[in-house]
Amino acid sequence: MAEDASSHKMVTTNHRRSRTKFTEDQLKILINTFNQKPYPGYATKQKLALEINTEESRIQREARRCRTTYSTSQLHTLIKAFVKNPYPGIDSREELAKEIGVPESRVQIWFQNRRSRLLLQRKREPVASLEQEEQNKIPEGLQGTEDTQNGTNFSNDSRFSEARTW
């Protein structure tokens, strides 16, 4: 019952597809489409692929944008606006964007992130305040008690009422 080892050979190939090079006309079509719709759906990508004669899998948007950093004055302006209205409309966001010099989409994301952070803080606060209360709380049975030897009165504690009658 000897098996031929050669019949179980596994062929592995590291085939990497070549980089797609678009013509100028193809790039114009892609750029115009992505400017109109930065996140095209599958159907849009299929239509584009047919239009520029390539595979749908080759149509991708550019890499993610870099993280936006805000100056102190920009943050101050954003926070002040957030305190006034955490849900600003498009007009308010556009005005803020002009004032601080960033795109409106970045202002919108900043407000979304700030609201999210505020909700998380509110969820954590009750837990933190309860923990603080527990740490500061004197056990209920010992409230109003006083030790007679050390000037403490046990009159309010029912556990020590028998000791007083002796």
DSSP file (Angstrom, degrees, kcal/mol; ACC not computed):
  #  RESIDUE AA STRUCTURE BP1 BP2  ACC     N-H-->O    O-->H-N    N-H-->O    O-->H-N    TCO  KAPPA ALPHA  PHI   PSI    X-CA   Y-CA   Z-CA
    1    1 A M              0   0    0      0, 0.0     2,-0.5     0, 0.0     0, 0.0   0.000 360.0 360.0 360.0  44.7    0.0    0.0    0.0
    2    2 A A        -     0   0    0      1,-0.0     2,-0.3     2,-0.0     0, 0.0  -0.681 360.0-144.1 -85.1 130.2    2.7    2.4   -0.9
    3    3 A E        -     0   0    0     -2,-0.5     2,-0.7     1,-0.0     3,-0.1  -0.708  19.7-114.0 -94.3 145.0    1.5    5.7   -2.2
    4    4 A D    >   -     0   0    0     -2,-0.3     3,-1.2     1,-0.2     4,-0.4  -0.674  20.5-155.7 -77.5 116.8    3.4    7.6   -4.8
    5    5 A A  G >  S+     0   0    0     -2,-0.7     3,-1.1     1,-0.3    -1,-0.2   0.785  89.4  65.5 -64.6 -27.4    4.7   10.7   -3.2
    6    6 A S  G >  S+     0   0    0      1,-0.2     3,-1.0     2,-0.2    -1,-0.3   0.754  90.7  63.6 -69.9 -22.0    4.9   12.5   -6.5
    7    7 A S  G <  S+     0   0    0     -3,-1.2    -1,-0.2     1,-0.2    -2,-0.2   0.673 101.8  51.8 -75.2 -15.2    1.1   12.3   -6.9
    8    8 A H  G <  S+     0   0    0     -3,-1.1    -1,-0.2    -4,-0.4     2,-0.2   0.066  76.1 140.3-107.8  23.0    0.6   14.6   -3.8
    9    9 A K    <   -     0   0    0     -3,-1.0     2,-0.6     1,-0.1    -3,-0.1  -0.459  43.1-145.7 -68.1 137.2    3.0   17.3   -4.9
   10   10 A M        -     0   0    0     -2,-0.2     2,-0.7     2,-0.0    -2,-0.1  -0.915   6.2-150.4-106.4 123.5    1.7   20.7   -4.1
   11   11 A V        -     0   0    0     -2,-0.6     2,-0.5     2,-0.0    -2,-0.0  -0.827  14.9-173.2 -96.7 120.0    2.5   23.4   -6.5
   12   12 A T        -     0   0    0     -2,-0.7     2,-0.4     2,-0.0    -2,-0.0  -0.942   3.5-178.3-114.7 132.6    2.8   26.9   -5.0
   13   13 A T        -     0   0    0     -2,-0.5     2,-1.2     2,-0.1    -2,-0.0  -0.993  23.6-147.9-128.6 135.6    3.3   30.0   -7.0
   14   14 A N        +     0   0    0     -2,-0.4     2,-0.7     2,-0.0    -2,-0.0  -0.666  31.2 174.4 -98.0  76.9    3.7   33.4   -5.7
   15   15 A H        -     0   0    0     -2,-1.2     2,-0.5     0, 0.0    -2,-0.1  -0.765   9.0-171.5 -90.5 118.1    2.0   35.1   -8.6
   16   16 A R        -     0   0    0     -2,-0.7     2,-0.1     0, 0.0    -2,-0.0  -0.928  23.6-122.2-110.2 130.7    1.7   38.8   -8.0
   17   17 A R        -     0   0    0     -2,-0.5     2,-0.1     1,-0.1     3,-0.1  -0.373  32.3-105.8 -72.5 152.2   -0.4   40.8  -10.4
   18   18 A S        -     0   0    0      1,-0.1     2,-0.1    -2,-0.1    -1,-0.1  -0.367  39.3 -92.6 -77.7 156.4    1.2   43.7  -12.1
   19   19 A R        -     0   0    0      1,-0.1     2,-0.4    -2,-0.1    -1,-0.1  -0.424  41.1-118.8 -68.5 137.5    0.6   47.3  -11.3
   20   20 A T        -     0   0    0     -2,-0.1     2,-0.6    -3,-0.1    -1,-0.1  -0.636  23.7-160.8 -80.2 131.0   -2.2   48.9  -13.3
   21   21 A K        -     0   0    0     -2,-0.4     2,-0.3     0, 0.0    -1,-0.0  -0.960   9.1-154.3-114.0 118.5   -1.1   51.9  -15.3
   22   22 A F        -     0   0    0     -2,-0.6     2,-0.1     1,-0.1    30,-0.0  -0.640  13.2-123.7 -91.8 147.6   -3.9   54.2  -16.4
   23   23 A T     >  -     0   0    0     -2,-0.3     4,-2.6     1,-0.1     5,-0.2  -0.325  33.2-102.1 -77.2 169.6   -3.8   56.4  -19.5
   24   24 A E  H  > S+     0   0    0      1,-0.2     4,-2.3     2,-0.2     5,-0.2   0.902 124.0  50.7 -61.2 -41.2   -4.4   60.1  -19.1
   25   25 A D  H  > S+     0   0    0      2,-0.2     4,-2.0     1,-0.2    -1,-0.2   0.914 110.7  48.6 -63.0 -43.1   -8.0   59.7  -20.4
   26   26 A Q  H  > S+     0   0    0      1,-0.2     4,-2.6     2,-0.2    -2,-0.2   0.923 110.8  51.0 -62.8 -43.8   -8.7   56.9  -17.9
   27   27 A L  H  X S+     0   0    0     -4,-2.6     4,-3.2     1,-0.2     5,-0.2   0.897 107.6  52.9 -61.4 -40.9   -7.3   59.0  -15.1
   28   28 A K  H  X S+     0   0    0     -4,-2.3     4,-2.5     2,-0.2     5,-0.2   0.928 110.9  47.1 -59.9 -44.8   -9.4   62.0  -16.0
   29   29 A I  H  X S+     0   0    0     -4,-2.0     4,-2.2     2,-0.2    -2,-0.2   0.930 115.0  46.0 -62.7 -45.7  -12.6   59.8  -15.9
   30   30 A L  H  X S+     0   0    0     -4,-2.6     4,-2.8     2,-0.2     5,-0.2   0.931 113.3  48.4 -63.9 -46.1  -11.6   58.3  -12.6
   31   31 A I  H  X S+     0   0    0     -4,-3.2     4,-2.2     1,-0.2    -2,-0.2   0.923 111.8  49.5 -62.8 -44.3  -10.6   61.7  -11.0
   32   32 A N  H  X S+     0   0    0     -4,-2.5     4,-1.6    -5,-0.2    -1,-0.2   0.913 113.2  47.4 -60.1 -42.4  -13.9   63.3  -12.1
   33   33 A T  H  X S+     0   0    0     -4,-2.2     4,-2.7    -5,-0.2    -2,-0.2   0.926 112.8  47.4 -65.3 -44.9  -15.9   60.4  -10.8
   34   34 A F  H  < S+     0   0    0     -4,-2.8    -1,-0.2     1,-0.2    -2,-0.2   0.812 108.6  55.6 -69.4 -29.0  -14.1   60.3   -7.4
   35   35 A N  H  < S+     0   0    0     -4,-2.2    -1,-0.2    -5,-0.2    -2,-0.2   0.876 114.4  40.2 -67.8 -35.9  -14.5   64.1   -7.1
   36   36 A Q  H  < S+     0   0    0     -4,-1.6    -2,-0.2     1,-0.3    -1,-0.2   0.866 136.7  14.7 -77.7 -37.3  -18.3   63.7   -7.5
   37   37 A K     <  -     0   0    0     -4,-2.7    -1,-0.3    -5,-0.2    -2,-0.1  -0.787  64.3-173.5-142.6  92.7  -18.5   60.6   -5.4
   38   38 A P  S    S+     0   0    0      0, 0.0    -1,-0.1     0, 0.0    -4,-0.1   0.750  85.9  41.3 -62.2 -25.1  -15.4   59.8   -3.2
   39   39 A Y  S    S-     0   0    0     22,-0.1    -5,-0.0    21,-0.0     2,-0.0  -0.642  82.0-170.8-123.1  73.9  -16.8   56.5   -2.0
   40   40 A P        -     0   0    0      0, 0.0    21,-0.1     0, 0.0    -6,-0.0  -0.329  18.1-125.6 -68.4 146.7  -18.3   54.8   -5.1
   41   41 A G     >  -     0   0    0      1,-0.1     4,-2.3    -2,-0.0     5,-0.2  -0.165  33.2 -90.7 -79.9-179.7  -20.4   51.7   -4.6
   42   42 A Y  H  > S+     0   0    0      1,-0.2     4,-2.3     2,-0.2     5,-0.2   0.899 125.6  51.6 -61.2 -43.7  -19.8   48.4   -6.4
   43   43 A A  H  > S+     0   0    0      1,-0.2     4,-2.3     2,-0.2    -1,-0.2   0.909 110.3  48.7 -63.0 -42.5  -22.2   49.2   -9.2
   44   44 A T  H  > S+     0   0    0      1,-0.2     4,-2.5     2,-0.2    -1,-0.2   0.911 111.1  50.3 -63.3 -42.3  -20.5   52.5   -9.9
   45   45 A K  H  X S+     0   0    0     -4,-2.3     4,-2.4     1,-0.2    -1,-0.2   0.878 109.8  51.1 -64.7 -36.4  -17.1   50.8   -9.9
   46   46 A Q  H  X S+     0   0    0     -4,-2.3     4,-2.1     2,-0.2    -2,-0.2   0.919 110.2  48.9 -65.5 -43.1  -18.4   48.2  -12.3
   47   47 A K  H  X S+     0   0    0     -4,-2.3     4,-2.3     1,-0.2    -2,-0.2   0.916 112.4  48.6 -62.4 -43.4  -19.7   50.9  -14.7
   48   48 A L  H  X S+     0   0    0     -4,-2.5     4,-2.8     1,-0.2     5,-0.2   0.913 108.0  54.6 -61.1 -43.8  -16.3   52.8  -14.5
   49   49 A A  H  X>S+     0   0    0     -4,-2.4     5,-2.3     1,-0.2     4,-0.7   0.903 110.5  45.6 -59.6 -41.9  -14.4   49.6  -15.2
   50   50 A L  H  <5S+     0   0    0     -4,-2.1     3,-0.4     3,-0.2    -1,-0.2   0.908 112.5  52.0 -65.6 -41.1  -16.5   49.0  -18.3
   51   51 A E  H  <5S+     0   0    0     -4,-2.3    -2,-0.2     1,-0.2    -1,-0.2   0.884 120.1  32.3 -64.8 -39.9  -16.0   52.7  -19.4
   52   52 A I  H  <5S-     0   0    0     -4,-2.8    -1,-0.2    -5,-0.1    -2,-0.2   0.373 110.9-118.1-101.9   5.4  -12.2   52.6  -19.0
   53   53 A N  T  <5S+     0   0    0     -4,-0.7     2,-0.3    -3,-0.4    -3,-0.2   0.962  72.1 108.7  61.4  59.1  -11.8   49.0  -20.0
   54   54 A T  S   <S-     0   0    0     -5,-2.3    -1,-0.2    -6,-0.1     2,-0.2  -0.895  73.3 -75.5-147.7 177.4  -10.3   47.5  -16.8
   55   55 A E    >   -     0   0    0     -2,-0.3     3,-1.2     1,-0.1     4,-0.3  -0.519  34.0-127.2 -79.3 147.9  -11.3   45.2  -14.0
   56   56 A E  G >  S+     0   0    0      1,-0.2     3,-1.7    -2,-0.2    -1,-0.1   0.855 108.6  62.7 -60.9 -35.6  -13.5   46.5  -11.2
   57   57 A S  G 3  S+     0   0    0      1,-0.3    -1,-0.2   -11,-0.0   -11,-0.0   0.687  95.2  61.7 -66.0 -17.0  -11.0   45.4   -8.5
   58   58 A R  G <  S+     0   0    0     -3,-1.2     2,-0.8     1,-0.1    -1,-0.3   0.574  84.1  88.6 -84.4  -9.3   -8.5   47.8  -10.0
   59   59 A I    <   +     0   0    0     -3,-1.7     2,-0.3    -4,-0.3   -10,-0.1  -0.799  55.1 148.4 -95.9 109.7  -10.7   50.8   -9.2
   60   60 A Q        -     0   0    0     -2,-0.8     2,-0.1   -15,-0.0     3,-0.1  -0.960  44.9-114.2-136.7 153.3   -9.9   52.1   -5.8
   61   61 A R        -     0   0    0     -2,-0.3     3,-0.1     1,-0.2   -22,-0.1  -0.400  48.8 -84.2 -80.5 168.5   -9.9   55.4   -4.1
   62   62 A E        -     0   0    0      1,-0.1    -1,-0.2    -2,-0.1     3,-0.1  -0.106  59.2 -75.3 -67.0 169.4   -6.7   57.0   -2.9
   63   63 A A        -     0   0    0      1,-0.1    -1,-0.1    -3,-0.1    -3,-0.0  -0.144  66.0 -75.4 -61.5 161.4   -5.2   56.2    0.5
   64   64 A R        -     0   0    0      1,-0.1    -1,-0.1    -3,-0.1     3,-0.1  -0.177  54.2-104.9 -57.1 149.9   -6.7   57.6    3.6
   65   65 A R        -     0   0    0      1,-0.1    -1,-0.1    -3,-0.1     3,-0.1  -0.364  42.3 -92.9 -74.0 159.1   -6.0   61.3    4.3
   66   66 A C        -     0   0    0      1,-0.1    -1,-0.1    -2,-0.1     2,-0.1  -0.314  51.4 -86.1 -69.6 155.1   -3.6   62.2    7.0
   67   67 A R        -     0   0    0      1,-0.1     2,-0.5    -3,-0.1    -1,-0.1  -0.396  45.2-123.5 -61.9 134.5   -4.8   62.9   10.5
   68   68 A T        -     0   0    0     -2,-0.1     2,-0.4    -3,-0.1    -1,-0.1  -0.699  23.9-160.7 -84.4 127.6   -5.9   66.5   10.9
   69   69 A T        -     0   0    0     -2,-0.5     2,-0.4     0, 0.0     0, 0.0  -0.907   6.0-150.5-108.7 139.5   -4.2   68.4   13.7
   70   70 A Y        -     0   0    0     -2,-0.4     2,-0.1     1,-0.0    -2,-0.0  -0.849  11.1-126.7-110.8 142.8   -5.7   71.6   15.0
   71   71 A S     >  -     0   0    0     -2,-0.4     4,-2.6     1,-0.1     5,-0.2  -0.301  34.5-102.4 -75.9 169.5   -3.9   74.6   16.5
   72   72 A T  H  > S+     0   0    0      1,-0.2     4,-2.5     2,-0.2     5,-0.2   0.905 123.4  49.0 -60.8 -42.8   -4.9   75.8   20.0
   73   73 A S  H  > S+     0   0    0      2,-0.2     4,-2.1     1,-0.2    -1,-0.2   0.885 110.7  50.5 -67.8 -37.1   -6.9   78.7   18.5
   74   74 A Q  H  > S+     0   0    0      2,-0.2     4,-2.5     1,-0.2    -2,-0.2   0.934 112.2  47.2 -63.7 -45.3   -8.7   76.4   16.1
   75   75 A L  H  X S+     0   0    0     -4,-2.6     4,-3.1     2,-0.2     5,-0.3   0.904 109.6  53.7 -61.5 -42.1   -9.6   74.1   19.0
   76   76 A H  H  X S+     0   0    0     -4,-2.5     4,-2.3     1,-0.2    -1,-0.2   0.924 110.9  46.4 -59.2 -44.7  -10.7   77.0   21.1
   77   77 A T  H  X S+     0   0    0     -4,-2.1     4,-2.1     2,-0.2    -2,-0.2   0.915 114.1  47.9 -63.8 -44.3  -13.1   78.1   18.3
   78   78 A L  H  X S+     0   0    0     -4,-2.5     4,-2.3     2,-0.2    -2,-0.2   0.915 112.8  47.8 -64.0 -43.8  -14.4   74.6   17.8
   79   79 A I  H  X S+     0   0    0     -4,-3.1     4,-2.4     2,-0.2    -1,-0.2   0.908 110.4  51.9 -65.1 -42.2  -15.0   74.0   21.5
   80   80 A K  H  X S+     0   0    0     -4,-2.3     4,-1.6    -5,-0.3    -1,-0.2   0.915 112.2  46.2 -60.4 -42.6  -16.8   77.3   21.9
   81   81 A A  H  X S+     0   0    0     -4,-2.1     4,-2.7     1,-0.2    -1,-0.2   0.873 110.6  53.8 -66.7 -37.3  -19.1   76.4   19.0
   82   82 A F  H  < S+     0   0    0     -4,-2.3    -2,-0.2     1,-0.2    -1,-0.2   0.888 105.6  52.5 -65.3 -39.6  -19.6   73.0   20.4
   83   83 A V  H  < S+     0   0    0     -4,-2.4    -1,-0.2     1,-0.2    -2,-0.2   0.894 113.0  45.1 -63.5 -39.7  -20.7   74.4   23.8
   84   84 A K  H  < S-     0   0    0     -4,-1.6    -2,-0.2     1,-0.3    -1,-0.2   0.924 138.0  -3.0 -68.7 -44.4  -23.3   76.6   22.0
   85   85 A N     <  -     0   0    0     -4,-2.7    -1,-0.3    -5,-0.1    -2,-0.2  -0.814  52.6-169.9-154.6 106.3  -24.6   73.9   19.7
   86   86 A P  S    S+     0   0    0      0, 0.0    29,-0.1     0, 0.0    -4,-0.1   0.608  90.9  50.7 -73.2  -9.9  -23.2   70.3   19.6
   87   87 A Y  S    S+     0   0    0     -5,-0.1     2,-0.1    28,-0.0    -5,-0.0  -0.583  78.6 179.1-124.8  68.9  -25.3   69.6   16.4
   88   88 A P        -     0   0    0      0, 0.0     2,-0.0     0, 0.0    23,-0.0  -0.398  24.3-122.8 -73.7 149.3  -24.5   72.5   14.0
   89   89 A G     >  -     0   0    0     -2,-0.1     4,-2.4     1,-0.1     5,-0.2  -0.191  35.3 -91.5 -78.4 177.5  -26.1   72.6   10.6
   90   90 A I  H  > S+     0   0    0      1,-0.2     4,-2.6     2,-0.2     5,-0.2   0.873 125.4  54.5 -60.7 -39.0  -24.2   72.7    7.3
   91   91 A D  H  > S+     0   0    0      2,-0.2     4,-2.3     1,-0.2    -1,-0.2   0.928 110.1  45.8 -62.6 -45.1  -24.2   76.6    7.3
   92   92 A S  H  > S+     0   0    0      1,-0.2     4,-2.6     2,-0.2    -1,-0.2   0.908 113.5  49.7 -63.7 -42.4  -22.7   76.8   10.8
   93   93 A R  H  X S+     0   0    0     -4,-2.4     4,-2.7     2,-0.2    -2,-0.2   0.901 110.7  49.4 -64.5 -40.3  -20.1   74.1    9.9
   94   94 A E  H  X S+     0   0    0     -4,-2.6     4,-2.3     2,-0.2    -1,-0.2   0.908 111.6  49.0 -65.2 -40.8  -19.1   75.9    6.7
   95   95 A E  H  X S+     0   0    0     -4,-2.3     4,-2.4     2,-0.2    -2,-0.2   0.926 113.0  47.1 -63.5 -44.9  -18.8   79.2    8.5
   96   96 A L  H  X S+     0   0    0     -4,-2.6     4,-2.6     2,-0.2     5,-0.3   0.913 110.0  53.6 -61.1 -43.2  -16.6   77.6   11.2
   97   97 A A  H  X>S+     0   0    0     -4,-2.7     5,-1.7     1,-0.2     4,-1.6   0.910 110.6  46.2 -59.8 -43.3  -14.5   75.9    8.5
   98   98 A K  H  <5S+     0   0    0     -4,-2.3    -1,-0.2     1,-0.2    -2,-0.2   0.923 112.0  52.1 -63.3 -43.8  -13.9   79.2    6.8
   99   99 A E  H  <5S+     0   0    0     -4,-2.4    -2,-0.2     1,-0.2    -1,-0.2   0.888 120.1  31.7 -61.7 -42.0  -13.0   80.9   10.1
  100  100 A I  H  <5S-     0   0    0     -4,-2.6    -1,-0.2     2,-0.1    -2,-0.2   0.544 109.0-118.4 -98.7  -7.1  -10.5   78.2   11.2
  101  101 A G  T  <5S+     0   0    0     -4,-1.6    -3,-0.2    -5,-0.3    -4,-0.1   0.872  70.8 114.4  78.4  38.3   -9.2   77.4    7.7
  102  102 A V  S   <S-     0   0    0     -5,-1.7    -1,-0.3    -6,-0.2    -2,-0.1  -0.922  72.9 -85.9-131.3 160.8  -10.1   73.7    7.3
  103  103 A P    >>  -     0   0    0      0, 0.0     4,-1.4     0, 0.0     3,-0.8  -0.314  35.6-119.9 -64.4 150.4  -12.5   71.8    5.0
  104  104 A E  H 3> S+     0   0    0      1,-0.3     4,-2.5     2,-0.2     5,-0.2   0.840 112.5  62.2 -59.6 -33.9  -16.1   71.6    6.2
  105  105 A S  H 3> S+     0   0    0      1,-0.2     4,-2.1     2,-0.2    -1,-0.3   0.855 101.9  51.2 -62.5 -33.9  -15.9   67.8    6.2
  106  106 A R  H <> S+     0   0    0     -3,-0.8     4,-2.3     2,-0.2    -1,-0.2   0.870 108.9  50.8 -69.9 -36.8  -13.1   68.0    8.8
  107  107 A V  H  X S+     0   0    0     -4,-1.4     4,-2.3     2,-0.2    -2,-0.2   0.914 109.4  51.3 -65.2 -42.6  -15.3   70.2   11.0
  108  108 A Q  H  X S+     0   0    0     -4,-2.5     4,-2.2     1,-0.2    -2,-0.2   0.928 111.4  46.6 -60.4 -45.9  -18.2   67.7   10.7
  109  109 A I  H  X S+     0   0    0     -4,-2.1     4,-2.8     1,-0.2     5,-0.2   0.892 109.2  55.2 -63.8 -39.9  -15.9   64.8   11.7
  110  110 A W  H  X S+     0   0    0     -4,-2.3     4,-2.5     1,-0.2    -1,-0.2   0.926 109.2  47.0 -60.0 -44.3  -14.6   66.9   14.6
  111  111 A F  H  X S+     0   0    0     -4,-2.3     4,-2.5     2,-0.2     5,-0.2   0.902 111.6  50.9 -64.8 -41.0  -18.1   67.4   15.9
  112  112 A Q  H  X S+     0   0    0     -4,-2.2     4,-2.2     1,-0.2    -2,-0.2   0.941 112.9  45.8 -60.5 -46.6  -19.0   63.7   15.5
  113  113 A N  H  X S+     0   0    0     -4,-2.8     4,-2.5     1,-0.2    -2,-0.2   0.894 112.3  50.7 -64.5 -40.1  -15.9   62.7   17.4
  114  114 A R  H  X S+     0   0    0     -4,-2.5     4,-2.4    -5,-0.2    -1,-0.2   0.905 110.4  49.0 -66.7 -41.2  -16.5   65.3   20.2
  115  115 A R  H  X S+     0   0    0     -4,-2.5     4,-2.3     2,-0.2    -1,-0.2   0.910 111.5  50.3 -63.2 -40.6  -20.2   64.2   20.7
  116  116 A S  H  X S+     0   0    0     -4,-2.2     4,-2.1    -5,-0.2    -2,-0.2   0.924 110.9  48.1 -62.4 -44.9  -19.0   60.6   20.8
  117  117 A R  H  X S+     0   0    0     -4,-2.5     4,-2.3     1,-0.2    -1,-0.2   0.891 110.1  52.8 -63.2 -39.3  -16.4   61.4   23.5
  118  118 A L  H  X S+     0   0    0     -4,-2.4     4,-2.3     1,-0.2    -1,-0.2   0.909 108.5  49.7 -63.2 -42.4  -18.9   63.4   25.5
  119  119 A L  H  X S+     0   0    0     -4,-2.3     4,-1.9     2,-0.2    -1,-0.2   0.906 110.6  50.1 -63.4 -41.1  -21.3   60.4   25.5
  120  120 A L  H  X S+     0   0    0     -4,-2.1     4,-1.8     1,-0.2    -2,-0.2   0.907 110.4  50.0 -63.3 -41.0  -18.5   58.1   26.7
  121  121 A Q  H  X S+     0   0    0     -4,-2.3     4,-2.3     1,-0.2    -2,-0.2   0.902 109.5  51.2 -63.8 -40.6  -17.6   60.5   29.5
  122  122 A R  H  < S+     0   0    0     -4,-2.3    -1,-0.2     1,-0.2    -2,-0.2   0.855 109.2  50.9 -65.8 -34.3  -21.2   60.7   30.6
  123  123 A K  H  X S+     0   0    0     -4,-1.9     4,-0.6     1,-0.2    -1,-0.2   0.867 114.3  43.9 -69.5 -35.3  -21.4   56.9   30.7
  124  124 A R  H  X S+     0   0    0     -4,-1.8     4,-2.5     1,-0.2    -2,-0.2   0.813 100.0  71.2 -79.1 -30.9  -18.3   56.7   32.8
  125  125 A E  H  X S+     0   0    0     -4,-2.3     4,-3.2     1,-0.2     5,-0.3   0.901  94.9  50.8 -57.1 -47.9  -19.2   59.5   35.2
  126  126 A P  H  > S+     0   0    0      0, 0.0     4,-2.2     0, 0.0    -1,-0.2   0.906 113.0  47.5 -58.8 -38.8  -21.9   57.7   37.1
  127  127 A V  H  X S+     0   0    0     -4,-0.6     4,-2.3     2,-0.2    -2,-0.2   0.931 114.3  46.2 -65.3 -45.2  -19.6   54.8   37.7
  128  128 A A  H  X S+     0   0    0     -4,-2.5     4,-2.2     1,-0.2    -1,-0.2   0.899 113.2  48.7 -65.6 -40.9  -16.8   57.0   38.8
  129  129 A S  H  X S+     0   0    0     -4,-3.2     4,-2.3     2,-0.2    -1,-0.2   0.871 111.1  50.5 -69.3 -35.2  -19.0   59.0   41.1
  130  130 A L  H  X S+     0   0    0     -4,-2.2     4,-2.5    -5,-0.3    -2,-0.2   0.911 110.4  49.4 -65.6 -42.0  -20.5   55.9   42.6
  131  131 A E  H  X S+     0   0    0     -4,-2.3     4,-1.9     2,-0.2    -2,-0.2   0.906 111.4  49.6 -62.2 -40.5  -17.0   54.5   43.3
  132  132 A Q  H  X S+     0   0    0     -4,-2.2     4,-2.1     2,-0.2    -2,-0.2   0.910 110.6  50.0 -64.2 -42.7  -16.0   57.8   44.9
  133  133 A E  H  X S+     0   0    0     -4,-2.3     4,-1.5     1,-0.2    -2,-0.2   0.909 109.2  51.9 -62.2 -42.3  -19.2   57.7   47.1
  134  134 A E  H  < S+     0   0    0     -4,-2.5    -1,-0.2     1,-0.2    -2,-0.2   0.882 110.3  48.5 -62.1 -38.7  -18.4   54.2   48.1
  135  135 A Q  H  < S+     0   0    0     -4,-1.9    -1,-0.2     1,-0.2    -2,-0.2   0.885 117.8  40.3 -68.9 -37.6  -14.9   55.1   49.1
  136  136 A N  H  < S+     0   0    0     -4,-2.1     2,-0.2    -5,-0.1    -1,-0.2   0.597  93.6 107.3 -86.2 -11.0  -16.0   58.2   51.1
  137  137 A K     <  -     0   0    0     -4,-1.5     3,-0.0    -5,-0.2    -3,-0.0  -0.468  62.1-142.3 -76.9 134.7  -19.0   56.4   52.6
  138  138 A I        -     0   0    0     -2,-0.2     5,-0.1     1,-0.1    -2,-0.1  -0.782  41.1 -92.6 -87.9 136.7  -19.0   55.5   56.3
  139  139 A P    >   -     0   0    0      0, 0.0     3,-1.7     0, 0.0     4,-0.4  -0.241  34.6-125.8 -51.9 135.7  -20.8   52.2   56.9
  140  140 A E  G >  S+     0   0    0      1,-0.3     3,-1.1     2,-0.2    -2,-0.0   0.818 106.0  59.7 -57.7 -35.4  -24.4   52.9   57.7
  141  141 A G  G 3  S+     0   0    0      1,-0.2    -1,-0.3    16,-0.1    18,-0.2   0.707 105.5  49.4 -67.4 -19.5  -24.4   50.9   61.0
  142  142 A L  G X  S+     0   0    0     -3,-1.7     3,-1.4     2,-0.1     2,-0.2   0.459  81.2 114.6-100.7  -1.0  -21.6   53.2   62.4
  143  143 A Q  T <  S+     0   0    0     -3,-1.1     3,-0.1    -4,-0.4    -3,-0.0  -0.524  85.4  12.0 -72.0 133.4  -23.3   56.5   61.6
  144  144 A G  T 3  S+     0   0    0      1,-0.3    12,-0.8    -2,-0.2    -1,-0.3   0.578  98.3 129.8  79.7  10.7  -24.2   58.5   64.7
  145  145 A T    <   -     0   0    0     -3,-1.4     9,-0.4    11,-0.2     2,-0.4  -0.650  36.1-169.2 -97.5 155.9  -22.2   56.2   67.0
  146  146 A E        -     0   0    0      7,-1.0     2,-0.5     6,-0.6     6,-0.3  -0.987  22.8-128.2-145.5 132.7  -19.7   57.3   69.6
  147  147 A D      > -     0   0    0     -2,-0.4     5,-9.9     6,-0.2     6,-0.2  -0.711  16.1-150.5 -81.1 121.0  -17.2   55.3   71.7
  148  148 A T  T > 5S+     0   0    0     -2,-0.5     3,-0.6     3,-0.3    -1,-0.2   0.834  96.3  51.7 -65.2 -32.9  -17.7   56.2   75.4
  149  149 A Q  T 3 5S+     0   0    0      1,-0.2    -1,-0.2     2,-0.1    -2,-0.0   0.861 122.1  32.0 -70.7 -33.3  -14.1   55.6   76.2
  150  150 A N  T 3 5S-     0   0    0     -3,-0.2    -1,-0.2     2,-0.1    -2,-0.2   0.123 129.4 -89.8-108.2  20.0  -12.9   57.8   73.4
  151  151 A G  T < 5S+     0   0    0     -3,-0.6     2,-0.4     1,-0.3    -3,-0.3   0.734  82.9 143.1  80.2  23.5  -15.9   60.2   73.5
  152  152 A T      < -     0   0    0     -5,-9.9    -6,-0.6    -6,-0.3     2,-0.5  -0.818  41.7-144.9-102.4 138.7  -18.0   58.2   71.1
  153  153 A N        -     0   0    0     -2,-0.4    -7,-1.0    -8,-0.2     3,-0.3  -0.883  13.3-173.8-105.1 127.0  -21.8   57.8   71.5
  154  154 A F    >   +     0   0    0     -2,-0.5     3,-1.6    -9,-0.4     6,-0.3   0.257  53.4 111.8 -98.4  10.5  -23.4   54.4   70.6
  155  155 A S  T 3  S+     0   0    0      1,-0.3    -1,-0.2   -11,-0.1   -10,-0.1   0.774  76.8  47.3 -62.3 -29.7  -27.0   55.7   71.1
  156  156 A N  T 3  S+     0   0    0    -12,-0.8     2,-0.7    -3,-0.3    -1,-0.3   0.533  94.0  87.4 -88.9  -5.6  -28.0   55.6   67.4
  157  157 A D    X   -     0   0    0     -3,-1.6     3,-1.4   -13,-0.2     4,-0.2  -0.850  60.7-160.3-102.1 115.8  -26.6   52.1   66.7
  158  158 A S  G >  S+     0   0    0     -2,-0.7     3,-1.1     1,-0.3     4,-0.4   0.745  87.9  68.2 -65.2 -24.0  -29.0   49.3   67.5
  159  159 A R  G 3  S+     0   0    0      1,-0.2    -1,-0.3   -18,-0.2     3,-0.2   0.768 105.7  41.2 -66.8 -23.2  -26.2   46.8   67.7
  160  160 A F  G <> S+     0   0    0     -3,-1.4     4,-1.1    -6,-0.3    -1,-0.2   0.306  83.5  99.5-107.6   8.7  -25.0   48.4   70.9
  161  161 A S  H <> S+     0   0    0     -3,-1.1     4,-0.8     1,-0.2     3,-0.3   0.852  82.5  53.6 -65.9 -33.0  -28.3   49.0   72.5
  162  162 A E  H  > S+     0   0    0     -4,-0.4     4,-0.6    -3,-0.2     3,-0.4   0.849 102.5  58.1 -67.9 -33.5  -27.9   45.9   74.8
  163  163 A A  H  4 S+     0   0    0      1,-0.2     3,-0.5     2,-0.2    -1,-0.2   0.817 101.9  55.4 -66.7 -29.1  -24.5   47.2   76.0
  164  164 A R  H  < S+     0   0    0     -4,-1.1    -1,-0.2    -3,-0.3    -2,-0.2   0.802 101.3  58.0 -74.3 -27.3  -26.1   50.4   77.3
  165  165 A T  H  <        0   0    0     -4,-0.8    -1,-0.2    -3,-0.4    -2,-0.2   0.636 360.0 360.0 -80.4 -12.2  -28.6   48.5   79.4
  166  166 A W     <        0   0    0     -4,-0.6    -1,-0.2    -3,-0.5    -2,-0.1   0.504 360.0 360.0 -70.9 360.0  -26.0   46.7   81.5
